[in-house]
Structure formats: C-alpha cells, structure tokens
Amino acid sequence: MTIQEIQEEIVDEFDMFDDWMQRYEYMIELGKSLPLIKEKYKTDTNIIKGCQSKVWVHAEMKNDKVAFTADSDAIITKGIIAILIRVFSGQHPTDIIEANTDFIDKIGLKEHLSPTRANGLVSMIKQLKLYAIAYQTQLN
Amino acid sequence: MLDVQNIREDFPILKRQVNGKPLVYFDNAATSQTPQTVIDAIVDYYSNYNANIHRGVHTLSQEATDAYEIARKKVQEHFSAKHSHEIILTSGTTHSINIVATGFTNLLSKGDEIIVSALEHHSNIVPWQMLCERTGAILKVIPMNEEGELLMDVYDQLLSNKTKLVFTNHISNALGTINPIEEIIKKAHNAGAAVLIDGAQACPHVKPDVQALDVDFYVASAHKLCGPTGVGLLYGKEEWLNKLPPYQGGGEMIDEVTFEKTTYAGLPHKFEAGTPNICGGIAFGVALDYMNSIGFDAIAAYENELLEYGTQKLLEIEGLKIYGTSKNKTSVISFNIDHIHPYDIGSIIDKLGIAVRTGHHCAQPIMDFYKIPGTIRASFSFYNTKEEIDSLVEAVKKAKMMLA
C-alpha cells in the first residue's frame, strides 16, 4: 500500500470512534502492540530530543525500503509511534520525504502536533524524514 | 476565613470550559490566574495614559511615571524593603538572577565558592555555572534527603571563608519544600558570604520581610502573584546594589553620556536600562493590592487545608506515590502512579479539563535523585476548591484505569 492509502485506512479506523476516550484507548492498545526496537538500538544517539517522554528510533534499509523500529517510555507516545511506523515503515525514501502528515489532524490528534506539547511528534516525523533523506542520498 | 466562591468571581478565566469540561486549574506553580482588577488596570493603562516614563514633560508621561513609581512603592512595602530604590523592576525572576550573577563576575576570583541547593530549577543552576566559567569559581551543592529537604549539616560543612555567595530558592518549584532560609542566611553571613533567595514559588503563599530576613538579594515574578507576565523584582540591599555594575547599557540607566565616558544613573535606574514594562509594573502593584486584600494569613491557612485534603485523597489511589513529603511544604503535590509515565496521565486528564504540569519541571537533578523521568504536579491556589480536587482524583483514577 502507498503512504496515502495507509493514511486513509487509519483515518477510516479512527472515524469509527465516537469520542476522545475511545481514540485514546485505541492508541494505548496500538502502543502496547508496537513491535519493540532491539535493546541494542536504545542508545542515547537514537533518542529524539525535545520529548517529554523518551523516544528511540532506529532505521535500516531493506531492498530500497526504509524499515523503522521505535520505542518510548510513555504508552500514548508509543501509540503515536505505532501509527507513524505503520505509515512510513517499508516505504521508499522518496515517498517518505514527500509524504504530508495531514492525517494526524484528521484522526483528532492535532493537539499532539503542537510543539508546546513537547511530546516530540513533530520531532519524530522530522527524524523519520531525515533518515529517509540520508538513505535516498545513498541510493543516488 | 476565606470566601472562595466570592473570590472565584474575581477570576473570569475560571468560568472557562476546556474540552467540554469546566476548567480545573492546578498549574498555579507555573503561573497564577489574573483577577479582573488586574485586567482592568492593564486596560486602563492602555486606554487612558499609555506613555513613556521618566522622560516626557507632558501630562500622560507624568501620569504613567507616577503610577509606575507608586507600583514600586507598593512592591517595597509588600516586601518590607528599607528604600524604594532597593526595588529593581525586572522582566522576572530569571532576569533578576542574571543581574546578580553577572554583577558578581568582577567580585569573584579563582577558587572562590558559590553554594546552591539541590532543589533548584534549571534557571537557578545555569547562571551560576556560567559565572563559575567566567571567574574560575567553584559551584557546591547542598544535597537533599528522600523527603526533599536540604541537608543542613552538609551545608555547615560546605561553608568556609571561600564561600562568597549562597543561593537557594525559598520554596522548591518541583516539590513544594519550604527551605529554612533564615538559618541559611544567618550561617552564610557568619561565613562572610552574600545570599540571594529565589522567592518565585514562595511569594504566592507567604509575604517575605527582607529586612527581618536580613537577606542580601531576593527575587520574584509578578505572574505567580496574580500579576501579568514579563515583570518581576530584584530586591537588593542598597550597599550591594551600589557594588554591582549595571547589567545592560541603554536609556534610563545613564547619568551623562559623551563618547569618552558615561556616568551611570543612581539606583534603581542603573539596573533598568531601556523602556521598562510600564503597564506590567503598574499591574504588578495592583496584583499585590489584591493579594493583600485577601491576606496572606488567610491564603496560607486555606491552601494548607487544600494541601492536606489533596494529599489524603490522592493517597487513596493505589500505587500513587508523592514526591516531596516535608512537613514544611506549600500546596504543591508532585506524584506518580506505579510505573505509568507522567506524560500519559497528563494527556488524559487534560482531556477531562484538568490543567497540571507534567515532566521534570525544569528540575532534572531532582528527578535524577528519585530516578524518575518526571512527575505530575498539581499546585493549588487560594481560588481552588476541594470539589476541584475531587475532580482531579476522579480523572487520575480514570487515566489509571485506561493505562493499566
């Protein structure tokens, strides 16, 4: 599936919920089911700065696609990461770089995009795109 | 007795809804809310006599200057300073601390020592580290115990004739501990050191008497005292303020300027370069009037009641641990539940209309001491109610259930 298609799928899933509580409960579930990053990648250099909670991201190239794994010490943050990984992991670097992230607004998580929230969603997206840029340079 | 229902009427923001729920504002240690009388003073200033001060001969300028200087007088009276020129109006606590820290650059030599407490906010650590880098002075830290109290016997050992400056907050922002500043000041003076006390967290709860304390410098911010942001004070004993060089160059702080030499203005203008926050200063004075009309004894008694009630109710939640358990503390409760991240709880209870602070509260060394990423901090003010504490407890229970 393309990034766009996955985003639409996620928006459809979140549309089923009536209120914020259900959305949060779903995110908590997603957070719990997030495949964890390997312990050896939970290093200080993989920490994304500017988050109230700790977030680690690891990226590697597999067949010209970027594979992301990540973890956080806060469960809601982990849920957000799970969503981002579903969108971006296994995609071509160019597609990741060009993707827009409007869907976060559409699924009612806009408040997590606010920089004052300091949960690092913005820095997280930036970091995923930076990895993609680095890998794209390698491909060229 | 304090009539909290009547008091709440003074604060328009308390009628607000957040996420469809009535606002419960428990982030008072970050900033306090603003009563109508202070809002009116701000509107009145810009509507009727907005002008630059200490310069113009015209009527508006005179009115604004008078109002600003009346505000300084009010601050002087509130803090029981000997002279009004010992009150420097600044942009806030951080600015005030930096005036002193920068001013000490030429007063310290290599090997001199500065003592700070382990309970400090980042803004209270960094200026001293910078001062040490500039001068070669050494920073020493008074450690704390599990309850969040300073170890005074270690303080005794740290003090020596090398100690030039002692710095601590009056009340800790992260834990609410009230520090024994009388003792800290007296002992520092015996060792020949000057003392700067950060009263940012104390001033909403107590009315410090700087002369009785015999403190050399005392700093605070208006916005934690029902005043506006961007204004605060530096109190300094006259002899100390005369000793320190100006912090910034600019208008107002000069006496005479030629290209060869500038002579500086006297106190307090020496430290007030540029056009100050005139409106903020005036509104600060009005905020102090407001707080004093309620009375600090009544405020302290009521907030203590809220603290006891909140502590008891929160501790009924299984797995909840409170950080900062000194008998001497203000109405601040810093807590965590089991291993749930404070950010998760904060995010959910925000959805329920409850404003608390989560995170390390800019006091990372304290969090490192407890080996936690941060806490949830609920801080109560005199306009909060027990019913609001009940809402907090219910919200925390709900968050705990969702996150378990």
Interface residues (C-beta under 8 A of the other chain):
Chain A: W20 M21 Y24 E25 I28 Q52 S53 K54 D73 A74 I75 I76 T77 A118 N119
Chain B: N19 I340 H341 P342 Y343 D344 S347 I348 K351 T358 G359 P373 G374 M402 L403
